[in-house]
Amino acid sequence: MAEALRIGIAGLGTVGASVVRVLADKAAELTRQCGRDVVVTAVSARDPKRDRGVDLSAAKWFDDPVELAQKADIDVFVELIGGDEGPARACVKAALDAGRHVVTANKALLAKHGVALAEAAEKRGVLLNYEAAVAGGIPVIKTMREAMAGNSVNRVFGILNGTCNYILTRMEAEGLSFEDCLKDAQRLGYAEADPTFDIEGNDTAHKLAILTSLAFGTKIAADSIYLEGISNITQADIRAAGELGYRIKLLGVAQRTESGIEQRVHPTMVPTASVIAQVNGVTNAVAIETDILGELLLSGPGAGGNATASAVVGDIADIAKSRPGFQHGPVFGRPAKELRPYKKAQMRSHAGGYFIRLTVHDRIGVFAAIARRMADNDISLESIVQHADGKEALAQKTVILVTHETTEAAVRKAVEGVTKDGHLTSKPQVIRIERAE
Ligand SMILES: NC(=O)c1ccc[n+]([C@@H]2O[C@H](COP(=O)([O-])OP(=O)(O)OC[C@H]3O[C@@H](n4cnc5c(N)ncnc54)[C@H](OP(=O)(O)O)[C@@H]3O)[C@@H](O)[C@H]2O)c1
């Protein structure tokens, strides 16, 4: 049997401790599958005294993860600290420079420094595996990088943040407000104490940036992503969506267009009958549309110790099965030096259907004025519905418009016009509609 594969793990929190546990519990099975033992020989975290519920007695402790990366007797360095700079970046870079394979779950790090790290890995001929960084336990990286070779991707989109999907699911199922659902998500441990990163879409954007690079062979461009979170979604939107045959999801979408690649994260209306609309609660899903395969949808647990550890252990097992001299595939599917510059499609040229909810003064001529603004901008309407608004029924009305395919520029101009006309009693709501099977 080949020599044991020695693992060093930096970060022993939710994911790190789970990885140690899975590697111990499944040691015999992993040995059978990999043809060699996989053993944790070194670990690092901040607090050496904390009981992490796992046996670390056989592993050497390092206070400094960079020192572990450089000096420990290991073949694979596993980074489970988190963050796009600081110790996570320093130790991953140190491990690659020292010629060690790296496994990480760190989407923030890859979204910012992925290309440079991939170049470093490829220069040294080592692997940089990151299955857990996108959609937790769902094997989407492996699917796109390996199983879809030769396919040209047209669009990849998904529910990539469990916190947002949990909130939107409960808002719809129980008629609760965004704020109440967020509080529950925090109480249940689905959302951080500071949930901004999740609910404003940044976490989804990090994952989308990685998927875009894999899908289109372009450099990672997380800063070019159009970003809107879910904190403005109200019960009125959820109800109107339901009446019109849609469900609201926070989607990350990357799409090839004539003018470049669109990358956008925003609340999105998807047909209630579509497969992605059925993905509820903390579950994640990724849909990939290609020329050869057609549409594929993967769904499953996107976070949590066990699910994320499953992906990390899968990455470790791939390294255990590889052999010296075996030419590893490039980190982002193409050699990092050959990744094309990202050509951004302007958000203004985004084409699609739109949901527009307007709260207007209940006056004669308002309806006609709104219709005129739409027509002036060549927006053709699929439906227009108005209804009285609860207790203020005599004073204001809600008007809901659903457009046929139009452009973002036209919708922005039309809504600006309606706002200037002085008919609105509150901020207009605009939600993009996404085609989904
Ligand atoms: N949690 C999930 O469901 C999930 C899912 C997918 C991906 N991820 C990613 O996985 C990574 C880890 O997430 P997590 O939830 O496990 O985080 P976590 O529970 O906060 O754990 C972080 C760990 O890093 C250690 N650490 C922090 N600073 C350190 C330093 N300077 N030197 C050494 N160790 C240090 C901490 O040590 P102490 O324990 O001593 O404080 C802790 O063990 C992140 O990149 C995250 O984005 C997480």
PDBQT file of the ligand as one rigid body, heavy atoms in Angstrom, charges set to zero:
ROOT
HETATM    1  N1  LIG A 501     -19.938  26.828   8.296  1.00  0.00    +0.000 N 
HETATM    2  C1  LIG A 501     -20.385  26.439   7.107  1.00  0.00    +0.000 C 
HETATM    3  O1  LIG A 501     -21.480  25.881   6.979  1.00  0.00    +0.000 OA
HETATM    4  C2  LIG A 501     -19.545  26.658   5.865  1.00  0.00    +0.000 A 
HETATM    5  C3  LIG A 501     -20.014  26.209   4.627  1.00  0.00    +0.000 A 
HETATM    6  C4  LIG A 501     -19.213  26.361   3.482  1.00  0.00    +0.000 A 
HETATM    7  C5  LIG A 501     -17.989  26.981   3.595  1.00  0.00    +0.000 A 
HETATM    8  N2  LIG A 501     -17.570  27.443   4.819  1.00  0.00    +0.000 N 
HETATM    9  C6  LIG A 501     -16.268  28.093   4.891  1.00  0.00    +0.000 C 
HETATM   10  O2  LIG A 501     -15.418  27.299   5.726  1.00  0.00    +0.000 OA
HETATM   11  C7  LIG A 501     -14.483  28.140   6.392  1.00  0.00    +0.000 C 
HETATM   12  C8  LIG A 501     -14.590  27.894   7.893  1.00  0.00    +0.000 C 
HETATM   13  O3  LIG A 501     -15.882  28.188   8.323  1.00  0.00    +0.000 OA
HETATM   14  P1  LIG A 501     -16.423  27.793   9.786  1.00  0.00    +0.000 P 
HETATM   15  O4  LIG A 501     -17.889  28.016   9.768  1.00  0.00    +0.000 OA
HETATM   16  O5  LIG A 501     -15.881  26.462  10.188  1.00  0.00    +0.000 OA
HETATM   17  O6  LIG A 501     -15.737  28.938  10.676  1.00  0.00    +0.000 OA
HETATM   18  P2  LIG A 501     -15.565  28.985  12.272  1.00  0.00    +0.000 P 
HETATM   19  O7  LIG A 501     -16.494  28.044  12.934  1.00  0.00    +0.000 OA
HETATM   20  O8  LIG A 501     -15.610  30.419  12.642  1.00  0.00    +0.000 OA
HETATM   21  O9  LIG A 501     -14.085  28.430  12.481  1.00  0.00    +0.000 OA
HETATM   22  C9  LIG A 501     -12.937  29.183  12.182  1.00  0.00    +0.000 C 
HETATM   23  C10 LIG A 501     -11.733  28.499  12.775  1.00  0.00    +0.000 C 
HETATM   24  O10 LIG A 501     -10.578  29.228  12.394  1.00  0.00    +0.000 OA
HETATM   25  C11 LIG A 501      -9.745  29.355  13.549  1.00  0.00    +0.000 C 
HETATM   26  N3  LIG A 501      -8.926  30.557  13.414  1.00  0.00    +0.000 N 
HETATM   27  C12 LIG A 501      -9.325  31.850  13.340  1.00  0.00    +0.000 A 
HETATM   28  N4  LIG A 501      -8.253  32.665  13.236  1.00  0.00    +0.000 NA
HETATM   29  C13 LIG A 501      -7.159  31.880  13.271  1.00  0.00    +0.000 A 
HETATM   30  C14 LIG A 501      -5.770  32.105  13.220  1.00  0.00    +0.000 A 
HETATM   31  N5  LIG A 501      -5.272  33.340  13.118  1.00  0.00    +0.000 N 
HETATM   32  N6  LIG A 501      -4.934  31.038  13.273  1.00  0.00    +0.000 NA
HETATM   33  C15 LIG A 501      -5.427  29.786  13.375  1.00  0.00    +0.000 A 
HETATM   34  N7  LIG A 501      -6.739  29.494  13.437  1.00  0.00    +0.000 NA
HETATM   35  C16 LIG A 501      -7.594  30.529  13.367  1.00  0.00    +0.000 A 
HETATM   36  C17 LIG A 501     -10.678  29.444  14.741  1.00  0.00    +0.000 C 
HETATM   37  O11 LIG A 501      -9.986  29.077  15.905  1.00  0.00    +0.000 OA
HETATM   38  P3  LIG A 501     -10.695  28.979  17.372  1.00  0.00    +0.000 P 
HETATM   39  O12 LIG A 501     -11.688  27.855  17.234  1.00  0.00    +0.000 OA
HETATM   40  O13 LIG A 501      -9.616  28.647  18.308  1.00  0.00    +0.000 OA
HETATM   41  O14 LIG A 501     -11.339  30.302  17.593  1.00  0.00    +0.000 OA
HETATM   42  C18 LIG A 501     -11.742  28.411  14.314  1.00  0.00    +0.000 C 
HETATM   43  O15 LIG A 501     -11.368  27.131  14.719  1.00  0.00    +0.000 OA
HETATM   44  C19 LIG A 501     -14.830  29.576   5.949  1.00  0.00    +0.000 C 
HETATM   45  O16 LIG A 501     -14.023  29.939   4.852  1.00  0.00    +0.000 OA
HETATM   46  C20 LIG A 501     -16.277  29.471   5.511  1.00  0.00    +0.000 C 
HETATM   47  O17 LIG A 501     -16.638  30.444   4.549  1.00  0.00    +0.000 OA
HETATM   48  C21 LIG A 501     -18.323  27.285   5.944  1.00  0.00    +0.000 A 
ENDROOT
TORSDOF 0
